[in-house]
């Protein structure tokens, strides 16, 4: 397949195009074109839309263009006159002009452009010569070539003309064609322009749309290079800035009013797209506003129009209400005052070089210059007194660009003449100008035009972008609609929003978006239809950040989104604060418990050899008190910052403290139970009730807990972990690497000890009152059971609040120790401190009895006594033994009132 850009294919296309042009030239040779002409030694061609294109027959022209046609042609004629008067430019060469009408149509302009290059391929035979005196022959007709061409106006016209002129290396400078396609020097290498290309204009329009935060707009473009390339460039830039296109319409060149009505219906269907971007030819823009007017949508749309609309009166003449609030792009240009004077001085009677001026005059003054008014409608005969005035004439905005284009061509010819003919006025090189050389001189031309513009061309032959932003608004002072400059654009947009008035004469910017902008913490959810212009805003979860405008993503464990939701940061590790109320309460309780425990220990040590201390089992009491101390000390480890060491101490310390307390209590209750069970059966002393035996039993019970703790530490190594509570992803808690269930299992052994202690307390609840330590142990165990039954649900029910959980655990441990301390040592401390008289060696029972069933060996019956006993009372002789502590013997003797002293506990 042949590459479309290959030189071979381009050569074939050029040859076909050349043949077409020759045929076109031959077809039009019999009908010479109407032209505006200034004779000169070097001619410049001109192409202007003197007439509008016809809506029907393409071979004829439409109505005359009052502003864009005749005025532009006169601007070129005026500039050539000025150059010819200027001694600094082509001082010894007269510049001439040949100007043709394009009728705003490409094929018509192409046919007229052939007049510029007739001499290049016209052959002259003998019939073309004649002799005046029979001695010398000269040509009947001579065809003048032009050095370059000024024009055309529409981009579609300039593109066709450029394709022709490049074949003959004829430079071309346009004053109005802005299509970006013309910047392609590979296809249009002899084309330059004094206006910027549409990609600058498209960027200016995108800047305007973005400035007002319009994210949902429609577009309408004329068929052809100007409209299509301009709107394509706009859409490309708009999509890059997240501006969505709701509807994109193209107006064909043969469109009729119903086409525009249908276009308005389509635009109305997109209710949220109030902004409509227009890249339309002036005729199409006018008809679109006419259709909007017919639909009665005067304040529905915000029109953003390209420079084809600019500041033209034609679109808004009958549609001011519909066009109100429109923002249009207008190339920055200034009025040339001397041209105003020149143009207003023209009349059909003093302007014979412009063949279209009489028609212009008749249309402008609604009169006829012919001697008859027949067939002229309501036109009257022109009186000859009609004049153009500032009230009826306004300088067209492209006049300055035409002025600059003619000057650029003339200055390039002048530079070429200086380089080619340094000693002659007009040498042979200038009589047949080399277009390639002239093109290079044009591209290197730079000058200030004297009216605020600096003319220069870039490497693509384009001028620099400079625009005015116009607002069509109601003027309260003059009481008319007018265009007002509200901003400008060169490389960036500058707007004075205070000057802008929108449709309905309001200052409030109308919205144009399908959906509201999503907040910083929301993402866009696009429906199944995939229309990215419309979306629903979905809020990100608290722990998610905005990955892009269409998705949120989880930050991950231990991470939390930044305030702007654009990233994540690592959450600080939380642990209980030593100065918080959650730590102070258990610390205070533990400190009080430690103080009381130490007071008891000191008191017991001070009264270590007294009967109460000795009778209570000194060794077990000290072990029990040490267990209380361990429990109180564990609180400080629990509230400390978790580490491998503190976590290991926590695991071992909690179980060890409890096991010391409850192993001691279990040994005590077991000893009491065995003593009284043995007393029922025999008088023989039960085994393993000596202090040493009690210590050994207690140590064995404690060692079991120690063994469990060691196994636990080996199987589940101590350490720390980061924990995120359920439904609290914004918290990261530094905890010990221990499962809560594992912790509960680790306390299972202590629960067994508590349970057995409680059973023994129940079993020994009916012993004599003198041996009431059993009852105090019972009270302690009942209370402990209540504490633990309350602790388990509270602990596992507060997993989401580590502070409450740790506080609950600390208080439960302290309360367990406090219950044992209060219930078991308060009676003893009371006797030692407040009733020392009872702390004596010989303690007897105080009318306490222990009923034992009658037996043959132990019953004494008194037959003479009128009272019958079914059982006999047993007196327990409690003797103090220095080595073995309390020794009890049971003898069946009656109890006398003298035995008042009793042993309160064993």
C-alpha positions in Angstrom: 0.0 0.0 0.0 1.3 3.4 -0.9 1.9 5.9 1.9 -0.4 8.8 1.6 2.5 11.1 2.5 4.9 9.6 -0.1 6.5 12.0 -2.6 5.2 9.8 -5.5 1.6 10.0 -4.4 1.9 13.8 -3.8 3.3 14.3 -7.2 0.5 12.4 -8.8 -2.1 14.4 -6.9 -0.4 17.6 -7.9 -0.5 16.7 -11.6 -4.2 15.7 -11.4 -4.9 19.0 -9.6 -3.0 20.9 -12.3 -4.9 19.3 -15.1 -8.1 20.2 -13.3 -7.0 23.8 -13.0 -6.1 24.0 -16.7 -9.5 22.7 -17.6 -11.1 25.1 -15.2 -9.0 27.9 -16.7 -10.1 27.0 -20.3 -13.7 26.8 -19.2 -13.6 30.4 -17.8 -11.3 31.9 -20.5 -14.3 33.2 -22.4 -15.8 34.9 -19.4 -13.1 37.3 -17.9 -13.6 37.8 -14.1 -14.6 41.1 -12.6 -11.6 42.7 -10.9 -10.5 45.7 -8.9 -7.3 46.9 -10.5 -4.4 49.2 -9.7 -1.7 49.3 -12.4 1.8 48.8 -11.3 5.3 47.4 -12.1 4.8 44.6 -9.6 1.3 43.4 -8.9 -0.1 41.8 -5.8 -3.3 39.6 -6.0 -6.2 39.9 -3.6 -9.1 37.5 -2.8 -12.0 38.8 -0.7 -15.6 37.6 -0.1 -17.2 40.6 -1.8 -20.4 38.6 -1.9 -21.9 35.9 0.3 -22.2 32.4 -1.0 -25.6 31.6 -2.4 -27.8 29.1 -0.5 -28.9 27.4 -3.7 -27.1 27.7 -7.1 -23.3 27.3 -6.5 -22.4 29.0 -9.8 -23.7 32.4 -8.7 -23.0 34.6 -5.7 -25.3 35.7 -3.0 -25.8 39.1 -1.5 -23.0 41.6 -1.1 -21.0 41.6 2.1 -21.2 45.2 3.4 -18.4 44.8 6.0 -16.4 41.7 5.2 -16.4 42.2 1.5 -16.1 45.7 0.0 -14.5 47.2 3.1 -11.7 44.6 3.1 -11.0 45.0 -0.6 -10.8 48.8 -0.1 -8.4 48.2 2.9 -6.0 46.5 0.4 -6.4 49.3 -2.1 -5.8 51.9 0.6 -2.7 50.2 1.8 -1.2 49.9 -1.7 -1.8 53.6 -2.1 -0.1 54.3 1.1 2.9 52.2 0.2 3.3 53.9 -3.2 3.4 57.2 -1.4 6.0 55.9 1.1 9.5 56.7 -0.1 11.0 54.1 2.3 9.3 51.1 0.7 9.8 50.3 -3.0 10.7 53.9 -3.5 11.3 53.6 -7.3 8.8 50.8 -8.0 5.1 51.2 -8.3 3.0 48.5 -6.6 -0.2 47.4 -8.3 -3.1 45.1 -7.4 -5.6 42.7 -8.9 -8.5 41.9 -6.6 -11.2 39.2 -7.2 -14.4 38.1 -5.5 -14.4 34.6 -3.9 -18.2 34.7 -3.1 -17.2 32.8 0.1 -16.9 29.6 -1.9 -13.7 27.5 -2.5 -14.4 26.5 -6.1 -15.3 30.0 -7.1 -12.1 31.3 -5.4 -10.1 28.7 -7.2 -11.4 29.7 -10.5 -10.6 33.4 -9.9 -7.1 32.5 -8.6 -6.3 31.2 -12.1 -6.2 34.8 -13.2 -3.0 35.2 -11.1 -1.1 32.6 -13.0 -2.5 32.8 -16.5 0.8 33.9 -17.9 2.5 30.8 -16.6 0.8 28.4 -18.9 -0.7 30.5 -21.8 0.7 29.9 -25.2 0.6 32.7 -27.8 0.1 31.9 -31.5 0.2 34.3 -34.6 -3.4 35.2 -34.2 -2.5 36.9 -30.9 -0.3 39.5 -32.7 -1.0 42.5 -34.9 1.1 45.2 -36.6 0.4 48.9 -36.3 2.5 50.0 -39.3 3.2 46.6 -40.7 6.8 46.6 -39.5 6.6 45.2 -35.9 4.2 42.9 -34.2 3.0 42.9 -30.6 0.6 40.8 -28.6 -3.1 41.6 -28.6 -3.3 40.5 -24.9 -0.6 40.3 -22.3 -1.2 38.4 -19.0 0.3 39.9 -15.9 1.6 37.6 -13.2 1.4 38.6 -9.6 4.2 38.5 -7.1 2.0 37.1 -4.4 -1.6 36.9 -3.2 -3.4 38.5 -0.2 -6.2 36.2 1.0 -8.4 34.4 1.2 -10.8 35.0 4.1 -12.4 31.6 4.9 -10.0 28.8 5.7 -11.7 26.4 3.3 -11.1 29.0 0.5 -7.5 29.5 1.5 -6.7 25.8 1.6 -7.9 25.3 -2.0 -6.2 28.4 -3.2 -2.9 27.4 -1.4 -3.0 24.0 -3.1 -3.0 25.8 -6.5 -0.5 28.6 -5.7 2.1 26.2 -4.4 2.3 24.5 -7.8 3.5 27.8 -9.2 5.5 28.8 -6.1 3.4 31.8 -5.5 3.5 33.2 -1.9 0.2 33.7 -0.2 -0.6 35.8 3.0 -4.0 35.4 4.6 -5.6 38.0 6.8 -8.4 35.9 8.3 -7.9 32.1 7.7 -7.2 30.5 11.0 -7.4 26.8 10.4 -4.7 24.9 12.1 -4.3 22.7 9.0 -2.7 25.6 7.2 0.3 25.4 9.7 1.4 22.2 7.9 4.3 23.4 5.9 4.6 20.0 4.2 1.3 20.7 2.4 1.1 24.5 2.4 4.7 25.6 2.2 3.9 29.0 0.4 1.2 30.0 2.9 1.6 32.5 5.7 -0.9 34.6 7.6 -1.1 37.7 9.8 -3.6 36.0 12.1 -2.9 33.2 14.6 -4.1 29.7 13.9 -7.2 28.2 15.6 -5.2 26.1 18.0 -4.4 29.4 19.9 -8.1 30.3 19.7 -9.2 26.9 20.8 -6.8 27.2 23.8 -8.3 30.6 24.7 -11.8 29.1 24.6 -10.8 26.1 26.8 -9.2 28.6 29.3 -12.5 30.5 29.4 -14.5 27.3 30.0 -12.2 26.1 32.7 -12.1 29.6 34.3 -15.9 29.4 34.9 -15.7 25.8 36.0 -18.0 24.6 33.1 -17.3 20.9 32.9 -20.2 19.9 30.6 -20.5 21.8 27.3 -21.9 21.2 23.8 -20.2 22.2 20.5 -21.4 23.3 17.1 -19.0 23.6 14.1 -19.3 24.5 10.5 -18.3 21.9 7.9 -14.9 22.6 6.5 -11.4 23.3 7.7 -12.2 26.3 9.8 -15.0 24.8 11.9 -13.9 21.2 12.0 -10.2 21.7 12.8 -11.0 24.4 15.3 -13.6 22.3 17.2 -11.4 19.2 17.1 -8.6 21.1 18.6 -10.9 22.5 21.3 -12.2 19.0 22.1 -8.7 17.6 22.4 -7.7 20.3 24.9 -11.0 20.1 26.7 -10.8 16.4 27.4 -7.3 16.9 28.7 -8.7 19.3 31.3 -11.7 17.0 32.3 -14.2 19.0 30.3 -16.9 16.8 28.9 -18.6 17.2 25.6 -22.4 16.7 25.9 -23.3 17.1 22.3 -21.1 17.8 19.2 -22.9 19.0 16.1 -21.7 19.7 12.6 -23.4 22.2 10.3 -23.2 21.1 6.6 -22.5 23.6 3.9 -25.9 23.0 2.3 -27.9 23.3 5.5 -31.4 24.9 5.6 -33.3 26.5 8.4 -34.8 23.1 9.5 -31.2 21.9 10.1 -30.6 24.6 12.6 -34.0 24.0 14.2 -33.0 20.4 14.7 -29.6 21.5 16.1 -31.4 23.6 18.7 -33.6 20.7 19.7 -30.6 18.5 20.2 -28.8 21.2 22.3 -32.0 21.6 24.4 -32.1 17.9 25.1 -28.8 18.2 27.1 -30.4 20.2 29.9 -27.3 20.6 32.1 -25.1 21.6 29.2 -25.9 25.3 29.1 -22.6 26.4 27.5 -22.3 26.0 23.8 -18.9 26.4 22.0 -19.3 27.7 18.4 -16.8 27.4 15.6 -19.1 28.6 13.0 -18.9 30.7 9.8 -20.7 34.0 10.3 -23.7 32.8 8.1 -24.1 29.6 10.2 -23.8 31.5 13.5 -26.6 33.8 12.3 -28.9 31.0 11.3 -28.3 29.1 14.6 -29.3 32.2 16.6 -32.3 32.6 14.3 -33.4 29.1 15.1 -32.9 29.7 18.8 -35.0 32.8 18.5 -37.7 30.8 16.8 -37.7 28.3 19.7 -37.9 31.1 22.3 -34.8 30.1 24.3 -33.6 33.6 24.9 -31.7 32.9 28.1 -31.1 29.2 27.9 -27.6 29.1 26.4 -24.3 30.7 27.1 -22.6 31.0 23.7 -18.8 30.9 23.5 -18.0 31.9 19.9 -14.8 31.9 17.8 -13.6 34.9 15.9 -15.8 34.3 12.9 -18.6 35.7 15.1 -16.3 38.1 16.9 -17.9 41.5 17.1 -20.0 41.1 13.9 -23.4 42.8 14.0 -25.1 40.3 11.5 -25.6 37.4 14.0 -27.1 39.6 16.7 -29.0 42.1 14.6 -32.3 40.3 15.0 -31.3 38.0 17.9 -30.1 40.3 20.6 -32.1 38.6 23.4 -30.8 35.2 22.3 -27.2 36.3 22.1 -27.2 38.3 25.3 -24.4 37.2 27.6 -22.4 35.6 24.8 -18.6 35.6 25.1 -16.8 35.9 21.7 -13.2 35.7 20.6 -12.0 38.7 18.6 -8.5 39.1 17.2 -6.8 42.0 18.9 -6.8 44.8 16.4 -6.9 48.6 16.4 -8.8 51.0 14.2 -6.8 52.8 11.5 -8.1 56.3 11.6 -6.8 57.3 8.2 -8.6 54.4 6.7 -11.9 55.7 8.2 -11.3 59.0 6.5 -10.4 57.3 3.2 -13.4 55.0 3.2 -16.0 57.6 4.2 -14.7 59.8 1.4 -15.5 57.2 -1.3 -18.6 57.5 -3.5 -19.6 55.7 -6.7 -18.6 58.8 -8.6 -15.0 59.0 -7.4 -14.3 55.3 -7.0 -14.0 53.7 -10.4 -11.3 51.1 -9.6 -13.6 49.0 -7.4 -16.4 47.5 -9.6 -18.4 46.3 -6.6 -18.6 49.7 -4.9 -21.8 50.8 -6.6 -23.5 47.7 -5.5 -22.3 48.3 -2.0 -23.5 51.9 -2.2 -27.0 50.8 -3.3 -27.3 48.3 -0.5 -25.9 50.5 2.2 -28.3 53.4 1.3 -31.2 51.3 0.0 -31.3 53.2 -3.3 -30.4 52.5 -6.9 -27.9 54.2 -9.2 -29.7 53.1 -12.3 -31.9 55.5 -14.2 -34.9 53.3 -13.7 -36.3 51.8 -10.4 -38.3 49.2 -12.2 -37.6 45.8 -10.6 -35.8 47.5 -7.6 -38.6 47.0 -5.1 -39.0 49.9 -2.7 -35.6 51.3 -3.6 -35.5 54.9 -4.8 -33.1 56.7 -7.1 -29.9 57.6 -5.4 -29.7 61.4 -5.0 -25.9 61.6 -5.1 -26.0 63.3 -1.7 -25.7 60.0 0.3 -22.6 59.8 2.4 -21.0 57.3 4.8 -20.8 58.6 8.4 -19.4 57.3 11.7 -23.0 56.5 12.6 -23.5 54.2 9.6 -20.0 53.0 9.2 -17.8 50.9 11.5 -14.3 49.8 10.6 -14.2 46.0 10.2 -11.9 44.2 12.6 -9.8 42.5 9.9 -8.7 45.8 8.3 -5.5 46.0 10.4 -4.6 42.4 9.5 -5.1 43.2 5.8 -3.0 46.3 6.2 -0.3 44.2 7.9 -0.5 41.5 5.2 0.0 44.0 2.3 2.8 45.7 4.1 4.5 42.3 4.8 4.3 41.4 1.1 5.6 44.9 0.1 8.4 44.9 2.6 9.5 41.4 1.5 9.5 42.5 -2.2 11.5 45.6 -1.1 14.1 43.5 0.7 14.3 41.1 -2.3 14.7 44.0 -4.7 17.5 45.5 -2.5 19.2 42.1 -2.5 18.7 41.3 -6.2 19.0 44.8 -7.8 21.3 46.9 -5.7 22.1 49.2 -8.5 18.9 49.1 -10.6 15.3 50.1 -9.9 13.8 47.0 -11.5 16.1 44.3 -12.8 15.2 41.1 -14.6 15.1 39.1 -11.4 12.3 41.4 -10.2 10.3 41.3 -13.4 9.8 37.6 -13.0 9.9 37.2 -9.2 11.1 33.9 -7.8 8.3 32.9 -5.4 10.6 30.6 -3.4 13.0 33.4 -2.6 10.2 35.8 -1.9 8.6 33.3 0.5 11.9 33.3 2.5 11.9 37.1 2.6 8.3 37.1 3.9 9.1 34.6 6.7 12.0 36.8 7.8 9.9 40.0 7.7 9.4 41.8 11.1 8.1 45.3 11.6 5.8 47.4 13.8 2.7 48.5 11.8 2.3 51.8 13.6 -1.0 50.8 15.1 0.1 48.8 18.1 0.9 45.5 16.4 4.2 43.8 15.8 4.2 41.7 12.7 6.3 38.7 12.6 6.0 35.0 11.5 7.1 31.8 13.2 8.7 28.9 11.4 5.2 27.7 10.3 4.3 31.1 8.8 1.8 31.8 11.6 1.4 35.1 13.5 1.5 35.3 17.3 -1.8 34.7 19.2 -3.5 37.8 20.6 -7.2 38.0 21.3 -9.8 40.2 23.0 -12.6 38.5 24.9 -15.9 40.3 24.1 -19.2 40.1 26.0 -22.4 40.9 24.2 -24.4 42.8 26.8 -27.1 45.4 27.5 -25.7 48.9 28.1 -27.8 50.6 30.7 -26.4 54.0 29.7 -27.0 53.9 26.0 -30.0 51.5 26.3 -28.7 49.3 23.5 -26.9 45.9 23.2 -23.2 46.2 22.4 -19.9 44.2 22.5 -17.7 45.1 25.5 -14.1 44.1 26.0 -14.0 42.0 29.2 -10.6 40.4 28.9 -7.7 39.3 26.7 -5.7 36.3 25.9 -2.1 36.1 24.7 -0.3 33.2 26.4 -2.8 33.1 29.2 -6.3 34.3 30.0 -7.0 37.7 31.7 -10.7 38.4 32.6 -12.5 41.2 34.4 -15.6 39.3 35.6 -17.1 42.4 37.1 -17.7 43.7 33.5 -19.4 40.5 32.4 -23.2 40.5 32.2 -24.9 37.1 31.5 -28.2 36.3 29.9 -31.1 37.8 31.8 -28.8 40.8 32.8 -27.5 38.9 35.8 -24.0 38.8 37.3 -24.3 35.3 38.6 -22.3 32.8 36.5 -24.6 30.3 35.0 -23.7 26.6 35.7 -22.9 24.1 33.0 -22.1 20.8 34.4 -23.8 17.4 34.4 -23.0 16.6 37.9 -21.8 18.6 40.9 -18.1 18.5 41.5 -17.2 15.8 44.0 -15.8 16.8 47.3 -12.2 16.1 48.3 -13.3 12.9 50.0 -15.6 11.6 47.2 -15.0 9.7 44.0 -17.0 9.8 40.8 -19.1 6.7 40.1 -19.9 6.5 36.4 -23.0 4.6 35.3 -23.1 1.5 33.1 -23.4 3.6 30.0 -19.8 4.7 30.5 -20.6 8.4 30.1 -17.8 10.1 32.0 -19.5 13.4 31.8 -22.2 12.4 34.3 -21.5 10.7 37.6 -22.6 10.2 41.2 -20.4 11.3 44.0 -19.7 8.4 46.4 -18.0 9.2 49.7 -14.8 7.3 50.5 -14.7 5.2 53.6 -12.9 6.9 56.5 -9.9 4.6 56.1 -9.7 5.1 52.3 -7.8 7.7 50.3 -8.7 9.0 46.8 -6.6 6.9 44.4 -7.9 8.8 41.4 -11.1 10.7 40.6 -12.9 7.4 39.9 -11.8 5.2 42.8 -10.9 5.1 46.5 -8.4 2.6 48.0 -7.8 1.2 51.5 -4.8 2.7 53.2 -4.1 -0.6 54.9 -3.8 -1.7 58.5 -2.0 0.9 60.6 -2.4 3.6 58.0 -4.9 6.5 57.8 -5.6 9.0 54.9 -4.3 12.5 55.0 -6.8 15.3 55.7 -7.0 16.0 51.9 -7.5 12.3 51.1 -4.6 12.4 48.6 -2.4 9.9 50.5 -1.9 8.0 53.7 0.3 8.3 56.7 1.2 5.8 59.5 -0.9 6.1 62.6 0.8 6.7 65.9 1.0 3.7 68.2 -1.3 4.1 71.1 -0.8 2.7 74.6 -2.3 3.7 77.9 -1.0 7.1 79.1 0.3 7.0 82.7 -1.3 10.4 83.4 -4.7 9.5 82.1 -7.6 8.6 84.4 -7.5 5.1 83.0 -4.1 4.7 84.6 -4.4 6.8 87.6 -7.3 5.0 89.1 -5.7 1.5 89.1 -2.3 3.0 90.2 -4.0 4.7 93.2 -5.7 1.5 94.2 -2.5 -0.5 93.8 -0.6 2.0 95.8 -3.2 1.9 98.6 -3.2 -1.9 98.5 0.6 -2.0 98.7 0.7 0.3 101.7 -1.9 -1.6 103.6 -0.2 -4.9 102.7 3.1 -3.6 103.9 1.5 -2.4 107.1 0.1 -5.8 107.7 3.4 -7.5 107.0 5.3 -5.1 109.3 2.6 -5.6 112.0 2.9 -9.4 111.7 6.7 -9.3 111.8 6.5 -7.1 114.9 4.1 -9.6 116.6 5.5 -12.6 114.9 5.6 -14.7 118.2 2.2 -13.8 119.5 -0.5 -16.5 119.6 -2.8 -14.8 116.9 0.0 -14.6 114.4 1.3 -18.1 115.2 -2.2 -19.6 115.3 -3.0 -18.2 111.9 -0.1 -20.0 110.3 2.7 -17.6 110.0 4.3 -19.1 106.9 1.1 -19.3 104.9 0.1 -15.8 106.0 3.3 -14.4 104.7 3.0 -16.3 101.4 -0.5 -15.0 101.1 0.6 -11.4 101.7 3.4 -11.8 99.2 0.8 -12.9 96.7 -1.1 -9.7 97.4 2.0 -7.7 96.8 2.6 -9.4 93.5 -1.0 -8.7 92.4 -0.6 -5.0 93.3 2.7 -4.7 91.5 1.3 -6.3 88.3 -0.8 -3.1 87.8 2.4 -1.1 87.1 3.5 -3.6 84.5 0.1 -3.6 82.8 0.0 0.2 82.3 3.7 0.4 81.2 4.5 0.7 77.5 4.3 -2.8 76.0 7.7 -4.4 75.2 9.0 -7.9 75.1 10.1 -7.8 78.8 6.9 -6.2 80.1 4.8 -8.6 78.1 6.7 -11.6 79.6 6.3 -10.2 83.1 2.6 -9.7 82.5 2.1 -13.3 81.5 4.0 -14.7 84.4 3.1 -12.1 87.0 -0.7 -12.2 86.8 -1.0 -16.0 87.1 1.8 -16.2 89.7 0.2 -13.6 92.0 -3.1 -15.3 91.9 -1.6 -18.8 92.4 0.3 -17.6 95.5 -2.9 -16.2 97.1 -5.2 -19.1 96.2 -2.7 -21.9 96.7 -2.2 -20.5 100.3 -5.9 -20.3 100.9 -6.5 -23.7 99.4 -3.9 -25.2 101.7 -5.5 -23.4 104.7 -9.1 -24.5 104.0 -7.9 -28.0 103.2 -6.0 -28.2 106.6 -9.1 -27.0 108.5 -11.4 -29.4 106.7 -9.0 -32.4 107.3 -8.6 -31.5 111.0 -12.3 -31.5 111.7 -13.1 -34.4 109.5 -10.5 -36.4 111.4 -11.9 -35.3 114.7 -15.2 -36.8 113.8 -13.7 -40.1 113.1 -10.9 -40.4 115.6 -8.6 -38.6 118.0 -5.6 -39.3 115.9 -3.8 -36.3 114.5 -4.3 -36.0 110.6 -1.1 -36.0 108.5 0.5 -33.1 106.7 -0.8 -30.3 108.9 2.6 -29.1 110.1 3.9 -25.7 108.9 6.5 -27.3 106.8 4.0 -29.6 105.1 1.7 -26.7 104.4 4.6 -24.7 102.8 5.5 -27.7 100.6 1.9 -28.2 99.5 1.6 -24.5 98.7 4.8 -24.4 96.7 3.7 -27.5 94.8 0.5 -25.8 93.8 2.3 -22.6 92.9 4.9 -24.6 90.8 2.1 -25.9 88.6 1.2 -22.4 87.6 4.9 -21.5 87.1 5.2 -24.6 84.8 2.2 -23.5 82.8 3.6 -20.0 82.4 7.0 -21.3 81.2 5.3 -23.6 78.7 3.1 -20.7 77.5 6.1 -18.4 77.1 7.9 -21.1 75.1 5.0 -21.9 72.8 3.9 -18.3 72.3 6.9 -16.1 72.4 6.4 -12.8 74.2 6.4 -9.7 72.1 4.3 -6.8 70.9 1.8 -6.4 68.2 -0.2 -3.7 66.6 -3.9 -4.1 67.0 -6.8 -2.2 65.3 -10.1 -2.4 67.1 -13.2 -3.3 65.2 -14.9 -0.3 63.7 -12.0 1.9 64.9 -9.6 1.8 61.9 -8.1 5.2 63.0 -6.6 3.6 66.1 -3.5 1.5 66.2 -2.9 0.0 69.7 0.4 -1.3 70.8 -0.4 -4.5 72.7 1.3 -7.6 73.9 1.4 -10.4 71.4 -1.1 -12.4 73.3 -4.4 -13.7 72.2 -7.3 -12.8 74.6 -8.4 -16.4 74.6 -4.9 -17.5 75.5 -4.9 -15.1 78.4 -8.2 -16.5 79.7 -6.9 -20.1 79.4 -3.8 -19.0 81.3 -6.1 -18.1 84.2 -7.9 -21.5 84.1 -5.6 -23.0 86.7 -6.3 -20.1 89.1 -10.0 -20.5 88.4 -9.7 -24.2 89.5 -7.9 -23.1 92.7 -10.7 -20.5 93.4 -13.4 -23.1 92.8 -11.8 -25.7 95.1 -11.2 -23.0 97.8 -14.9 -22.0 97.5 -16.0 -25.6 97.9 -13.9 -26.0 101.0 -15.2 -22.8 102.4 -18.7 -24.1 101.9 -17.8 -27.4 103.5 -16.3 -25.9 106.6 -18.9 -23.2 107.1 -20.4 -24.9 110.2 -17.3 -25.4 112.3 -17.3 -23.8 115.8 -17.3 -20.1 115.9 -13.9 -20.1 117.6 -12.5 -21.4 114.3 -14.1 -18.7 112.3 -11.2 -18.1 109.8 -12.9 -20.6 107.6 -15.9 -18.3 107.4 -13.7 -15.4 106.5 -12.1 -17.5 103.8 -15.6 -18.3 102.6 -16.5 -14.6 102.5 -13.3 -13.9 100.5 -14.0 -16.7 98.0 -17.6 -15.7 97.5 -16.6 -12.1 96.8 -13.7 -13.3 94.5 -16.1 -15.4 92.5 -18.4 -12.4 92.0 -15.5 -10.2 91.0 -14.3 -12.8 88.4 -17.8 -13.4 87.1 -18.1 -9.7 86.5 -14.6 -9.3 85.1 -14.8 -11.9 82.3 -17.7 -10.3 80.4 -16.4 -6.8 81.0 -12.9 -7.7 79.8 -14.1 -9.4 76.6 -16.9 -6.8 76.0 -14.4 -3.9 75.9 -12.0 -5.3 73.3 -12.6 -2.1 71.2 -11.5 0.1 74.1 -8.0 -1.0 75.2 -7.9 1.6 78.0 -11.1 0.4 79.6 -9.9 -3.2 79.1 -6.6 -2.6 80.9 -8.2 -0.6 83.6 -10.7 -3.3 84.2 -8.0 -6.0 84.4 -5.9 -3.9 86.8 -8.8 -3.1 89.1 -10.0 -6.8 89.1 -6.6 -8.0 90.1 -6.3 -5.4 92.8 -9.8 -6.1 94.1 -9.0 -9.9 94.2 -6.0 -9.2 96.3 -7.8 -6.6 98.5 -10.7 -9.0 99.2 -8.2 -11.6 100.5 -6.3 -9.0 102.5 -9.4 -7.5 104.1 -11.4 -10.7 104.8 -8.5 -12.7 106.2 -6.3 -10.1 108.0 -8.7 -7.5 109.3 -9.9 -9.7 112.3 -6.3 -10.5 113.2 -5.2 -6.9 112.8 -8.1 -5.9 115.0 -7.1 -8.2 117.8 -3.4 -7.3 117.6 -4.0 -3.6 117.5 -7.2 -2.9 119.3 -7.7 -6.0 121.6 -4.2 -7.2 122.6 -5.8 -8.7 125.8 -7.2 -11.5 123.6 -3.8 -12.3 122.1 -3.0 -14.8 124.9 -1.5 -18.3 124.8 -4.4 -20.3 126.3 -7.6 -20.0 124.2 -10.7 -21.9 125.2 -14.0 -22.4 123.5 -16.8 -20.0 124.3 -19.9 -22.2 124.6 -19.2 -23.5 121.2 -20.2 -27.1 120.5 -19.4 -29.5 117.8 -22.0 -32.2 117.6 -20.7 -35.6 117.0 -23.0 -38.6 116.6 -23.1 -40.9 119.6 -20.9 -44.0 119.5 -20.2 -46.8 121.9 -16.8 -45.7 122.8 -17.3 -42.0 123.3 -20.8 -41.6 124.7 -21.4 -41.1 128.4 -25.1 -41.5 129.5 -26.3 -40.0 132.7 -29.3 -42.1 133.7 -30.2 -40.1 136.7 -30.4 -36.9 134.8 -33.9 -35.8 133.9 -32.5 -34.6 130.6 -31.8 -37.2 127.9 -29.1 -36.6 125.4 -29.2 -38.2 122.1 -25.6 -37.0 121.6 -22.9 -35.8 123.9 -20.9 -32.6 123.7 -17.2 -32.8 122.9 -14.8 -30.4 124.4 -11.8 -29.6 122.1 -8.7 -29.0 124.1 -6.5 -26.7 122.0 -3.0 -26.8 123.3 -0.1 -24.7 122.0 2.9 -26.6 120.9 6.2 -24.7 120.3 7.2 -27.0 117.5 3.9 -27.9 115.9 1.8 -24.9 116.6 -1.8 -25.7 117.6 -2.6 -29.2 118.7 -6.2 -30.3 119.1 -7.6 -33.3 121.0 -11.2 -34.3 121.3 -12.4 -35.6 124.6 -16.0 -36.1 125.6 -16.2 -33.9 128.7 -18.8 -31.4 129.6 -18.2 -27.8 128.8 -17.9 -25.5 131.7 -18.4 -21.7 131.8 -14.7 -21.3 132.7 -13.5 -22.0 129.2 -14.2 -18.6 127.8 -11.1 -18.1 125.7 -11.3 -19.3 122.2 -9.0 -19.5 119.2 -10.5 -17.3 116.5 -8.8 -19.1 113.7 -6.3 -21.8 112.8 
